[in-house]
């Protein structure tokens, strides 16, 4: 049975939009209409606009609090524009921005991005999108995988940010959805979000070439997701997107060994099923991602969120060497097997039409 949260917490109004205190913008970014538009949208929200005299970012904040309220609009360099493989999620990753407005205590960006955790948005979107067509059919995840071939060549937008969380300033997501909608090819855009400001995207000509993947977690994990809308709001947004014809994905992440985790995740997936009830064809996919951390990310996160109750004890984890030679800490094999069996049972029970893409 779905929990009562879906009805009891039906959102009366959207989650507040993130508004940076300062927006730094470079001359190169201002040479693009998209960059000027970002500055104008932010100014309309009350943000201080700092027009830099050179393309090198200066005046960056030192503290976490100040960094998280700062946005920099720049032009992506050729190396930043170049798409990269991103298994097991998609064939290719391209970036519209980097850095996230949320304050998740488990954030996987900690240690992945260098410098203070400001948000960088890229103004030269036409150049970024121009890199994609030559890669059609060239990936290794869906392009040449029989089990996922129906997805075509998949392009993941901005895994280093939450693009919906900053869309009211950037406008980049809508422009990218239109690009894929007009691209008459076996290609699919994918992005992941914890945010709920979906309304401006609903009427876009997406041609079902965009999959919106909502990042969700069990109710007890919400205390680790500062600044993000409650899961009930995300599920309400997911329903709107499904009814607007978008393909839908669920990213259950990070899966935590919570007290009574099996009941908590079963309730979550029951709520997901209820949210999609009556949606004609969401083509639902599910990605199941367990919590892990590195020594570096653990140190950064404990500095950002001192006193967090999130378990990050290497003694309770298994040390694993990645193919790149780095070390990460994952759940022990027995616990991993229990979590996987429990989550997959709940998916089968509440979302029988869904395709589970992977467990990691």
C-alpha positions as CSV (number, residue, x, y, z in Angstrom):
1,X,0.0,0.0,0.0
2,X,1.3,3.5,-0.8
3,X,2.1,5.5,2.3
4,X,-0.2,8.4,3.3
5,X,2.5,10.9,2.6
6,X,1.5,11.4,-1.0
7,X,-1.9,12.7,0.0
8,X,-1.0,14.2,3.3
9,X,1.9,16.2,2.0
10,X,0.5,17.2,-1.4
11,X,2.5,20.4,-2.1
12,X,0.4,23.5,-1.8
13,X,3.1,25.6,-3.5
14,X,6.4,24.9,-5.2
15,X,9.6,24.6,-3.3
16,X,11.4,28.0,-3.1
17,X,13.6,28.7,-6.1
18,X,17.3,29.0,-5.4
19,X,18.5,32.6,-5.7
20,X,22.3,33.3,-5.6
21,X,23.4,36.3,-3.7
22,X,26.1,37.1,-6.3
23,X,26.5,36.2,-10.0
24,X,29.9,36.7,-11.5
25,X,29.9,36.8,-15.3
26,X,32.9,36.9,-17.7
27,X,33.2,39.0,-20.9
28,X,33.3,35.7,-22.9
29,X,30.0,34.7,-21.3
30,X,28.4,38.1,-22.0
31,X,29.3,37.7,-25.7
32,X,26.6,35.0,-25.9
33,X,22.9,35.9,-25.7
34,X,22.4,33.1,-23.2
35,X,24.9,34.6,-20.9
36,X,23.3,38.0,-20.9
37,X,19.9,36.4,-20.4
38,X,21.2,34.5,-17.3
39,X,22.5,37.8,-15.8
40,X,19.1,39.5,-16.5
41,X,17.1,36.7,-14.9
42,X,19.3,36.6,-11.8
43,X,19.1,40.4,-11.5
44,X,15.3,40.2,-11.6
45,X,15.5,37.9,-8.6
46,X,17.5,40.4,-6.6
47,X,21.0,38.9,-7.2
48,X,24.0,41.2,-7.3
49,X,25.6,41.0,-10.7
50,X,29.4,41.4,-11.0
51,X,30.6,41.9,-14.5
52,X,34.2,40.8,-14.5
53,X,36.8,42.6,-16.6
54,X,38.6,39.4,-17.7
55,X,37.7,35.8,-18.3
56,X,39.6,34.5,-15.3
57,X,37.3,34.1,-12.3
58,X,38.3,36.3,-9.5
59,X,36.8,37.2,-6.1
60,X,35.7,33.6,-5.4
61,X,34.4,33.1,-1.9
62,X,36.4,31.0,0.7
63,X,33.6,29.7,2.9
64,X,31.1,27.0,2.1
65,X,28.1,29.3,2.9
66,X,29.3,32.0,0.6
67,X,30.3,29.6,-2.2
68,X,26.9,27.9,-2.1
69,X,25.2,31.3,-2.8
70,X,27.5,32.3,-5.7
71,X,27.0,31.6,-9.3
72,X,29.6,32.1,-12.0
73,X,28.6,32.3,-15.7
74,X,31.5,31.5,-18.0
75,X,32.1,30.2,-21.5
76,X,33.0,26.5,-21.5
77,X,36.5,25.8,-22.9
78,X,36.9,23.3,-25.7
79,X,37.9,20.6,-23.2
80,X,34.8,21.3,-21.1
81,X,32.6,21.1,-24.2
82,X,33.9,17.7,-25.2
83,X,31.4,14.9,-24.2
84,X,32.8,12.0,-22.1
85,X,31.6,8.4,-21.7
86,X,29.5,7.8,-18.6
87,X,28.8,4.1,-18.0
88,X,26.6,2.5,-16.8
89,X,24.1,5.4,-17.1
90,X,24.5,6.6,-20.7
91,X,26.7,6.7,-23.7
92,X,27.9,10.3,-23.3
93,X,27.9,13.1,-20.7
94,X,27.9,16.8,-21.5
95,X,27.8,19.6,-19.1
96,X,25.5,22.6,-19.0
97,X,26.8,23.6,-15.6
98,X,28.7,22.4,-12.6
99,X,27.9,22.6,-8.9
100,X,24.6,22.1,-7.1
101,X,22.3,24.4,-5.1
102,X,21.3,21.6,-2.7
103,X,23.1,20.7,0.5
104,X,23.1,16.9,0.6
105,X,25.2,15.4,3.3
106,X,26.2,12.5,1.0
107,X,26.9,14.7,-2.1
108,X,29.0,12.7,-4.5
109,X,30.3,16.0,-6.0
110,X,32.5,16.4,-2.9
111,X,36.0,15.6,-4.1
112,X,34.9,15.4,-7.7
113,X,34.9,19.2,-8.4
114,X,37.9,21.3,-7.4
115,X,37.7,24.6,-5.6
116,X,34.9,26.2,-3.6
117,X,31.5,24.7,-4.3
118,X,30.1,27.6,-6.4
119,X,27.8,26.9,-9.3
120,X,29.3,27.5,-12.8
121,X,26.9,27.8,-15.7
122,X,28.0,27.8,-19.3
123,X,26.8,30.5,-21.6
124,X,28.0,29.1,-24.9
125,X,25.3,26.4,-25.2
126,X,25.2,26.4,-29.0
127,X,28.8,25.3,-29.0
128,X,28.2,22.6,-26.4
129,X,25.2,21.1,-28.3
130,X,27.2,21.2,-31.6
131,X,29.5,18.6,-30.1
132,X,26.7,16.0,-29.9
133,X,25.6,15.0,-33.4
134,X,29.0,13.5,-34.5
135,X,28.6,11.0,-31.6
136,X,25.4,9.5,-32.8
137,X,25.7,5.7,-32.6
138,X,29.2,5.9,-31.2
139,X,28.6,5.0,-27.5
140,X,29.2,1.8,-25.6
141,X,26.2,1.8,-23.1
142,X,23.0,2.0,-25.2
143,X,24.2,2.5,-28.7
144,X,25.7,-1.0,-28.9
145,X,23.8,-2.8,-26.1
146,X,20.9,-5.0,-27.3
147,X,19.1,-4.7,-23.9
148,X,19.0,-0.9,-24.2
149,X,19.2,-0.3,-27.9
150,X,15.7,1.1,-28.0
151,X,17.0,4.2,-26.2
152,X,19.2,5.1,-29.1
153,X,22.4,7.0,-28.3
154,X,22.0,8.5,-24.9
155,X,23.3,11.8,-23.7
156,X,23.3,12.7,-20.0
157,X,23.1,16.4,-19.3
158,X,25.0,17.8,-16.4
159,X,25.7,15.0,-13.9
160,X,27.8,17.5,-12.0
161,X,24.8,19.7,-11.2
162,X,21.0,19.6,-10.8
163,X,20.0,21.3,-14.0
164,X,16.4,21.8,-13.0
165,X,17.5,23.4,-9.7
166,X,19.1,26.3,-11.6
167,X,16.9,26.3,-14.8
168,X,15.0,29.5,-13.7
169,X,18.3,31.3,-14.2
170,X,20.0,29.4,-17.0
171,X,17.2,28.5,-19.3
172,X,19.7,25.9,-20.7
173,X,17.6,22.8,-20.0
174,X,14.6,24.0,-22.0
175,X,16.9,24.9,-24.9
176,X,18.5,21.5,-24.8
177,X,15.1,19.7,-24.6
178,X,14.0,21.7,-27.7
179,X,17.3,20.7,-29.5
180,X,16.6,17.0,-28.9
181,X,13.0,17.3,-29.8
182,X,13.9,18.7,-33.2
183,X,16.8,16.2,-33.7
184,X,15.3,13.5,-35.9
185,X,17.5,10.7,-34.8
186,X,17.7,7.7,-32.5
187,X,19.0,9.8,-29.6
188,X,17.8,10.5,-26.1
189,X,18.5,13.2,-23.6
190,X,18.6,12.2,-19.9
191,X,19.0,14.3,-16.8
192,X,18.5,13.8,-13.1
193,X,16.9,16.1,-10.6
194,X,15.9,16.4,-7.0
195,X,13.9,19.6,-7.8
196,X,10.3,20.1,-8.6
197,X,10.0,23.3,-10.7
198,X,8.9,21.3,-13.7
199,X,6.0,23.5,-15.0
200,X,8.0,25.6,-17.5
201,X,9.1,22.3,-19.2
202,X,5.7,20.7,-19.6
203,X,4.6,22.3,-22.9
204,X,8.0,22.0,-24.7
205,X,8.2,20.1,-28.0
206,X,10.2,17.3,-26.5
207,X,9.0,14.6,-29.0
208,X,9.6,12.0,-26.2
209,X,13.3,12.2,-26.8
210,X,13.9,13.4,-23.2
211,X,13.9,11.2,-20.1
212,X,13.6,13.0,-16.8
213,X,15.0,11.0,-14.0
214,X,13.8,11.9,-10.5
215,X,16.3,11.2,-7.7
216,X,14.4,9.9,-4.7
217,X,15.1,8.3,-1.4
218,X,13.3,6.8,1.6
219,X,11.6,9.1,4.0
220,X,14.3,8.8,6.8
221,X,17.0,9.9,4.4
222,X,15.3,13.2,3.7
223,X,17.1,14.8,6.6
224,X,20.4,14.4,4.6
225,X,19.0,16.3,1.7
226,X,19.1,20.0,2.8
227,X,17.8,22.5,0.3
228,X,16.1,20.0,-1.8
229,X,12.3,19.6,-2.1
230,X,10.7,16.8,-0.1
231,X,10.2,13.6,-2.0
232,X,6.4,14.1,-2.1
233,X,7.0,17.3,-4.2
234,X,9.4,15.5,-6.5
235,X,6.8,12.7,-7.1
236,X,4.1,15.4,-7.8
237,X,6.5,16.8,-10.4
238,X,7.2,13.4,-11.8
239,X,3.5,12.8,-12.3
240,X,3.2,16.1,-14.2
241,X,6.1,15.2,-16.4
242,X,4.7,11.8,-17.2
243,X,1.3,13.2,-18.1
244,X,3.1,15.7,-20.4
245,X,4.5,12.7,-22.3
246,X,8.1,12.7,-21.0
247,X,9.9,9.4,-20.5
248,X,10.5,8.9,-16.8
249,X,13.3,7.5,-14.8
250,X,13.7,6.9,-11.1
251,X,17.2,7.1,-9.6
252,X,17.0,5.6,-6.1
253,X,20.2,7.0,-4.6
254,X,22.1,6.8,-2.5
255,X,20.6,3.6,-1.0
256,X,21.4,3.7,2.7
257,X,21.3,1.0,5.4
258,X,18.7,2.9,7.4
259,X,16.9,1.4,10.4
260,X,14.1,-0.7,9.0
261,X,15.4,0.1,5.5
262,X,13.3,-2.6,3.8
263,X,10.0,-1.1,4.9
264,X,11.2,2.5,4.2
265,X,12.3,1.7,0.6
266,X,9.2,-0.4,0.0
267,X,7.0,2.6,1.1
268,X,9.0,4.9,-1.2
269,X,8.5,2.6,-4.2
270,X,4.8,2.2,-3.4
271,X,4.5,6.0,-3.5
272,X,6.3,6.1,-6.8
273,X,3.9,3.6,-8.2
274,X,0.9,5.7,-6.9
275,X,2.4,8.9,-8.5
276,X,2.5,7.2,-11.9
277,X,-0.9,5.6,-11.7
278,X,-2.9,6.4,-14.8
279,X,0.1,7.9,-16.7
280,X,-0.3,6.5,-20.2
281,X,3.3,5.3,-21.1
282,X,6.1,6.6,-18.9
283,X,8.5,4.0,-20.2
284,X,9.8,3.8,-16.7
285,X,13.4,3.0,-15.9
286,X,15.0,2.5,-12.5
287,X,18.6,2.9,-11.4
288,X,19.6,1.6,-8.0
289,X,22.7,3.2,-6.5
290,X,24.1,2.4,-3.1
291,X,26.0,4.9,-0.9
292,X,29.7,5.0,-1.1
293,X,32.5,7.4,-0.3
294,X,36.2,8.1,-0.6
295,X,38.6,9.3,2.0
296,X,38.7,12.7,0.2
297,X,34.9,13.0,-0.1
298,X,34.4,12.0,3.5
299,X,36.8,14.7,4.7
300,X,35.2,17.4,2.6
301,X,31.6,16.4,3.6
302,X,32.5,16.3,7.3
303,X,33.9,19.8,6.9
304,X,30.8,21.0,5.1
305,X,28.3,19.3,7.4
306,X,29.9,18.8,10.9
307,X,27.7,16.8,13.2
308,X,25.9,15.0,10.4
309,X,24.4,11.7,11.5
310,X,25.2,10.1,8.1
311,X,27.3,6.9,8.6
312,X,30.6,7.2,6.9
313,X,32.8,4.9,9.0
314,X,35.4,3.0,6.9
315,X,35.4,0.3,9.6
316,X,31.8,-0.6,8.7
317,X,32.5,-0.7,5.0
318,X,34.5,-2.7,2.4
319,X,37.5,-1.1,0.8
320,X,37.3,-1.3,-3.0
321,X,39.8,-0.3,-5.6
322,X,38.2,1.2,-8.7
323,X,39.5,0.6,-12.3
324,X,41.2,4.0,-12.1
325,X,43.2,2.9,-9.0
326,X,41.3,5.1,-6.5
327,X,39.8,3.7,-3.2
328,X,36.2,3.9,-2.3
329,X,34.2,2.4,0.7
330,X,31.1,0.4,-0.1
331,X,28.7,-1.8,1.9
332,X,30.0,-5.2,2.8
333,X,29.0,-8.0,0.3
334,X,26.4,-9.5,2.6
335,X,24.7,-6.2,3.3
336,X,24.9,-5.3,-0.4
337,X,23.1,-8.6,-1.3
338,X,20.4,-7.9,1.3
339,X,19.8,-4.4,0.0
340,X,19.7,-5.5,-3.6
341,X,17.3,-8.3,-3.0
342,X,15.0,-6.1,-1.0
343,X,15.0,-3.2,-3.4
344,X,14.4,-5.4,-6.5
345,X,11.5,-7.1,-4.8
346,X,9.9,-3.8,-4.0
347,X,10.4,-2.6,-7.6
348,X,8.8,-5.7,-9.0
349,X,5.9,-5.4,-6.6
350,X,5.1,-1.7,-7.0
351,X,6.5,-0.9,-10.5
352,X,6.1,-4.1,-12.5
353,X,6.5,-2.4,-15.9
354,X,9.8,-0.7,-15.0
355,X,13.1,-1.7,-16.4
356,X,15.9,-1.8,-13.8
357,X,18.9,-0.6,-15.7
358,X,21.6,-1.4,-13.2
359,X,22.5,-1.9,-9.6
360,X,25.7,-0.4,-8.3
